[in-house]
């Protein structure tokens, strides 16, 4: 093994140890852990923030540039889905309906018109 291979192996082992220790830190302690109220409140918003960080750029950008034309099926699908959600947000199936309406608008525009 050359020096690069040993360095790579050492980095992989080190990262594995840090990962295992940091993830099992709460299990190693004999004391019960509880998060402060501000941290628990913040964690309630983490899933929607992460989802937004992934989805929003895909809706408004193409190859790293903002969409420059109104003839983009994603824009109309987002508008239709958002409208559906805001009209039906108290319904049990609001999220599922949002997905269905968004795709029902997106697919004909994208496949049929090539937008």
Number of C-alpha atoms within 10 A of each C-alpha: 5 6 8 9 10 11 11 11 12 12 12 12 12 12 12 12 12 12 12 11 13 11 11 11 10 13 12 9 9 7 8 7 9 9 8 8 9 8 10 11 11 9 12 10 10 11 10 11 12 10 10 12 11 11 11 11 13 14 16 16 13 11 7 9 9 12 15 10 8 10 14 18 21 23 18 16 23 21 14 20 25 18 15 19 20 11 11 15 15 9 10 9 11 17 16 12 17 22 17 16 20 23 18 14 19 22 16 13 18 14 10 9 11 11 15
